[in-house]
Amino acid sequence: MNWTDILREHITELIAIITGIMGGSYLERRRKKAEIKAADADATKKVMDIYQEALDDLKRRHDERIKELHESYEAKVKELEKKWESQFEQLRDEIKRLRANLELWKTKYRKLKEAFDEYRKKHGDQ
């Protein structure tokens, strides 16, 4: 028996083996591609979920920071209002004091002017 006889006897088996190998290989490649597609879709979904979580966290932190800044702003405004009100009150007190002092000096001036006018009347003609 030579190779050709052995090949003829087992050609159908050889074809079945080759076909099985090729078919199995084709099916294995399709299965692997499907697994890779599924893994890729899963990885994409995970990346999108992580991205969405990051965006949600960023929005939450942004809102918290805006709230903190607003509260800080309100506190500073109140502090400045108190400071300005205190300064205005001091200025009002100073104005009252100066007005009272002005009235005192006006009274003194009038009295001195009256005394001077009387003096001039008495001694001015001489």
C-alpha atoms as an extended CHARMM CRD file, in Angstrom:
* protein
*
       126  EXT
         1         1  MET       CA              0.0000000000        0.0000000000        0.0000000000  PROA      1               0.0000000000
         2         2  ASN       CA              1.2820000000        3.3310000000       -0.9260000000  PROA      2               0.0000000000
         3         3  TRP       CA              0.2450000000        6.8270000000        0.0750000000  PROA      3               0.0000000000
         4         4  THR       CA             -2.3050000000        7.2980000000       -2.6450000000  PROA      4               0.0000000000
         5         5  ASP       CA             -4.1580000000        4.1280000000       -1.6610000000  PROA      5               0.0000000000
         6         6  ILE       CA             -4.2020000000        5.1530000000        1.9740000000  PROA      6               0.0000000000
         7         7  LEU       CA             -5.3000000000        8.6240000000        0.9510000000  PROA      7               0.0000000000
         8         8  ARG       CA             -8.1520000000        7.2230000000       -1.2120000000  PROA      8               0.0000000000
         9         9  GLU       CA             -9.3610000000        4.9500000000        1.5400000000  PROA      9               0.0000000000
        10        10  HSD       CA             -9.4430000000        7.6890000000        4.1240000000  PROA      10              0.0000000000
        11        11  ILE       CA            -10.2160000000       10.7030000000        1.9320000000  PROA      11              0.0000000000
        12        12  THR       CA            -13.7160000000       11.1250000000        3.3480000000  PROA      12              0.0000000000
        13        13  GLU       CA            -12.3980000000       10.9540000000        6.8770000000  PROA      13              0.0000000000
        14        14  LEU       CA             -9.6350000000       13.3770000000        5.9930000000  PROA      14              0.0000000000
        15        15  ILE       CA            -12.1850000000       15.7580000000        4.4230000000  PROA      15              0.0000000000
        16        16  ALA       CA            -14.4020000000       15.4070000000        7.4940000000  PROA      16              0.0000000000
        17        17  ILE       CA            -11.4500000000       16.1520000000        9.7860000000  PROA      17              0.0000000000
        18        18  ILE       CA            -10.3530000000       19.1730000000        7.7250000000  PROA      18              0.0000000000
        19        19  THR       CA            -13.9500000000       20.3980000000        7.4570000000  PROA      19              0.0000000000
        20        20  GLY       CA            -14.3910000000       19.8920000000       11.2040000000  PROA      20              0.0000000000
        21        21  ILE       CA            -11.1990000000       21.7530000000       11.9580000000  PROA      21              0.0000000000
        22        22  MET       CA            -12.1280000000       24.5980000000        9.6270000000  PROA      22              0.0000000000
        23        23  GLY       CA            -15.7190000000       24.7290000000       10.8790000000  PROA      23              0.0000000000
        24        24  GLY       CA            -14.5880000000       24.5630000000       14.4920000000  PROA      24              0.0000000000
        25        25  SER       CA            -12.0100000000       27.2190000000       13.8400000000  PROA      25              0.0000000000
        26        26  TYR       CA            -14.6290000000       29.4130000000       12.1210000000  PROA      26              0.0000000000
        27        27  LEU       CA            -17.0850000000       28.9190000000       14.9610000000  PROA      27              0.0000000000
        28        28  GLU       CA            -14.3680000000       29.5470000000       17.5460000000  PROA      28              0.0000000000
        29        29  ARG       CA            -13.4160000000       32.7830000000       15.7980000000  PROA      29              0.0000000000
        30        30  ARG       CA            -17.0720000000       33.8990000000       15.7180000000  PROA      30              0.0000000000
        31        31  ARG       CA            -17.4430000000       33.0230000000       19.3950000000  PROA      31              0.0000000000
        32        32  LYS       CA            -14.2680000000       34.9430000000       20.2380000000  PROA      32              0.0000000000
        33        33  LYS       CA            -15.4610000000       37.9440000000       18.1840000000  PROA      33              0.0000000000
        34        34  ALA       CA            -18.8070000000       37.8530000000       19.9780000000  PROA      34              0.0000000000
        35        35  GLU       CA            -17.0230000000       37.6470000000       23.3450000000  PROA      35              0.0000000000
        36        36  ILE       CA            -14.7460000000       40.5350000000       22.3760000000  PROA      36              0.0000000000
        37        37  LYS       CA            -17.7680000000       42.5810000000       21.2220000000  PROA      37              0.0000000000
        38        38  ALA       CA            -19.5880000000       41.8200000000       24.4620000000  PROA      38              0.0000000000
        39        39  ALA       CA            -16.4880000000       42.6590000000       26.5170000000  PROA      39              0.0000000000
        40        40  ASP       CA            -16.0230000000       45.8590000000       24.5170000000  PROA      40              0.0000000000
        41        41  ALA       CA            -19.6640000000       46.8340000000       25.0180000000  PROA      41              0.0000000000
        42        42  ASP       CA            -19.3520000000       46.0510000000       28.7330000000  PROA      42              0.0000000000
        43        43  ALA       CA            -16.1450000000       48.0780000000       29.0050000000  PROA      43              0.0000000000
        44        44  THR       CA            -17.7780000000       50.9570000000       27.1150000000  PROA      44              0.0000000000
        45        45  LYS       CA            -20.7710000000       50.8280000000       29.4480000000  PROA      45              0.0000000000
        46        46  LYS       CA            -18.4640000000       50.8100000000       32.4750000000  PROA      46              0.0000000000
        47        47  VAL       CA            -16.5150000000       53.7890000000       31.1050000000  PROA      47              0.0000000000
        48        48  MET       CA            -19.7680000000       55.6440000000       30.4600000000  PROA      48              0.0000000000
        49        49  ASP       CA            -20.9750000000       54.8280000000       33.9860000000  PROA      49              0.0000000000
        50        50  ILE       CA            -17.6960000000       56.0540000000       35.4690000000  PROA      50              0.0000000000
        51        51  TYR       CA            -17.9010000000       59.2040000000       33.3270000000  PROA      51              0.0000000000
        52        52  GLN       CA            -21.5020000000       59.8110000000       34.4230000000  PROA      52              0.0000000000
        53        53  GLU       CA            -20.5350000000       59.3010000000       38.0780000000  PROA      53              0.0000000000
        54        54  ALA       CA            -17.6910000000       61.7830000000       37.6330000000  PROA      54              0.0000000000
        55        55  LEU       CA            -20.0740000000       64.3160000000       36.0750000000  PROA      55              0.0000000000
        56        56  ASP       CA            -22.6070000000       63.8130000000       38.8710000000  PROA      56              0.0000000000
        57        57  ASP       CA            -19.8870000000       64.1890000000       41.4860000000  PROA      57              0.0000000000
        58        58  LEU       CA            -18.5490000000       67.2800000000       39.7440000000  PROA      58              0.0000000000
        59        59  LYS       CA            -22.0300000000       68.8290000000       39.6690000000  PROA      59              0.0000000000
        60        60  ARG       CA            -22.5570000000       68.0060000000       43.3480000000  PROA      60              0.0000000000
        61        61  ARG       CA            -19.1930000000       69.5010000000       44.3190000000  PROA      61              0.0000000000
        62        62  HSD       CA            -19.8650000000       72.5360000000       42.1090000000  PROA      62              0.0000000000
        63        63  ASP       CA            -23.2360000000       73.1110000000       43.7730000000  PROA      63              0.0000000000
        64        64  GLU       CA            -21.6730000000       72.7220000000       47.2350000000  PROA      64              0.0000000000
        65        65  ARG       CA            -18.9150000000       75.1950000000       46.3740000000  PROA      65              0.0000000000
        66        66  ILE       CA            -21.4230000000       77.7030000000       44.9860000000  PROA      66              0.0000000000
        67        67  LYS       CA            -23.4540000000       77.3480000000       48.1900000000  PROA      67              0.0000000000
        68        68  GLU       CA            -20.3070000000       77.8650000000       50.3160000000  PROA      68              0.0000000000
        69        69  LEU       CA            -19.3380000000       80.9350000000       48.2970000000  PROA      69              0.0000000000
        70        70  HSD       CA            -22.8590000000       82.3430000000       48.5770000000  PROA      70              0.0000000000
        71        71  GLU       CA            -22.8710000000       81.8120000000       52.3500000000  PROA      71              0.0000000000
        72        72  SER       CA            -19.4220000000       83.3870000000       52.6140000000  PROA      72              0.0000000000
        73        73  TYR       CA            -20.6020000000       86.3290000000       50.5070000000  PROA      73              0.0000000000
        74        74  GLU       CA            -23.6870000000       86.7960000000       52.6750000000  PROA      74              0.0000000000
        75        75  ALA       CA            -21.5740000000       86.6700000000       55.8590000000  PROA      75              0.0000000000
        76        76  LYS       CA            -19.1290000000       89.2640000000       54.4920000000  PROA      76              0.0000000000
        77        77  VAL       CA            -21.9700000000       91.5270000000       53.3860000000  PROA      77              0.0000000000
        78        78  LYS       CA            -23.5000000000       91.3650000000       56.8720000000  PROA      78              0.0000000000
        79        79  GLU       CA            -20.1020000000       92.0320000000       58.4380000000  PROA      79              0.0000000000
        80        80  LEU       CA            -19.5600000000       95.0550000000       56.1760000000  PROA      80              0.0000000000
        81        81  GLU       CA            -23.0630000000       96.3280000000       56.8730000000  PROA      81              0.0000000000
        82        82  LYS       CA            -22.3840000000       96.1450000000       60.6160000000  PROA      82              0.0000000000
        83        83  LYS       CA            -19.0410000000       97.8770000000       60.1560000000  PROA      83              0.0000000000
        84        84  TRP       CA            -20.5340000000      100.6690000000       58.0240000000  PROA      84              0.0000000000
        85        85  GLU       CA            -23.4720000000      101.0860000000       60.3800000000  PROA      85              0.0000000000
        86        86  SER       CA            -21.0490000000      101.3990000000       63.2960000000  PROA      86              0.0000000000
        87        87  GLN       CA            -18.9970000000      103.9910000000       61.4250000000  PROA      87              0.0000000000
        88        88  PHE       CA            -22.1240000000      105.9250000000       60.4350000000  PROA      88              0.0000000000
        89        89  GLU       CA            -23.2950000000      105.8730000000       64.0430000000  PROA      89              0.0000000000
        90        90  GLN       CA            -19.9080000000      107.2560000000       65.1370000000  PROA      90              0.0000000000
        91        91  LEU       CA            -20.1720000000      109.9710000000       62.4930000000  PROA      91              0.0000000000
        92        92  ARG       CA            -23.7240000000      110.8250000000       63.5790000000  PROA      92              0.0000000000
        93        93  ASP       CA            -22.5080000000      111.1220000000       67.1770000000  PROA      93              0.0000000000
        94        94  GLU       CA            -19.6110000000      113.3150000000       66.0230000000  PROA      94              0.0000000000
        95        95  ILE       CA            -22.0200000000      115.5470000000       64.0720000000  PROA      95              0.0000000000
        96        96  LYS       CA            -24.2740000000      115.8830000000       67.1380000000  PROA      96              0.0000000000
        97        97  ARG       CA            -21.2670000000      116.7790000000       69.2720000000  PROA      97              0.0000000000
        98        98  LEU       CA            -20.0340000000      119.3190000000       66.7430000000  PROA      98              0.0000000000
        99        99  ARG       CA            -23.4960000000      120.8920000000       66.4060000000  PROA      99              0.0000000000
       100       100  ALA       CA            -23.7510000000      121.2020000000       70.1820000000  PROA      100             0.0000000000
       101       101  ASN       CA            -20.2550000000      122.7180000000       70.2570000000  PROA      101             0.0000000000
       102       102  LEU       CA            -21.2470000000      125.0910000000       67.4370000000  PROA      102             0.0000000000
       103       103  GLU       CA            -24.2970000000      126.2640000000       69.3560000000  PROA      103             0.0000000000
       104       104  LEU       CA            -22.1030000000      126.8190000000       72.4300000000  PROA      104             0.0000000000
       105       105  TRP       CA            -19.6630000000      128.9620000000       70.4190000000  PROA      105             0.0000000000
       106       106  LYS       CA            -22.5080000000      130.8720000000       68.7400000000  PROA      106             0.0000000000
       107       107  THR       CA            -23.9090000000      131.6950000000       72.1700000000  PROA      107             0.0000000000
       108       108  LYS       CA            -20.4870000000      132.7950000000       73.4200000000  PROA      108             0.0000000000
       109       109  TYR       CA            -20.0020000000      134.9120000000       70.2720000000  PROA      109             0.0000000000
       110       110  ARG       CA            -23.3680000000      136.6360000000       70.6610000000  PROA      110             0.0000000000
       111       111  LYS       CA            -22.6470000000      137.4190000000       74.3200000000  PROA      111             0.0000000000
       112       112  LEU       CA            -19.1920000000      138.7730000000       73.4930000000  PROA      112             0.0000000000
       113       113  LYS       CA            -20.5860000000      140.8000000000       70.5880000000  PROA      113             0.0000000000
       114       114  GLU       CA            -23.2790000000      142.2730000000       72.8370000000  PROA      114             0.0000000000
       115       115  ALA       CA            -20.6460000000      143.1130000000       75.4730000000  PROA      115             0.0000000000
       116       116  PHE       CA            -18.4190000000      144.6730000000       72.7990000000  PROA      116             0.0000000000
       117       117  ASP       CA            -21.2950000000      146.6680000000       71.3280000000  PROA      117             0.0000000000
       118       118  GLU       CA            -22.1330000000      147.9810000000       74.8170000000  PROA      118             0.0000000000
       119       119  TYR       CA            -18.4720000000      148.8350000000       75.3880000000  PROA      119             0.0000000000
       120       120  ARG       CA            -18.3340000000      150.7240000000       72.0800000000  PROA      120             0.0000000000
       121       121  LYS       CA            -21.4370000000      152.6280000000       72.9430000000  PROA      121             0.0000000000
       122       122  LYS       CA            -19.9790000000      153.6490000000       76.2880000000  PROA      122             0.0000000000
       123       123  HSD       CA            -16.4020000000      154.3070000000       75.2260000000  PROA      123             0.0000000000
       124       124  GLY       CA            -16.6540000000      154.6430000000       71.4830000000  PROA      124             0.0000000000
       125       125  ASP       CA            -17.6630000000      158.2680000000       71.4190000000  PROA      125             0.0000000000
       126       126  GLN       CA            -14.8000000000      159.4550000000       73.6050000000  PROA      126             0.0000000000
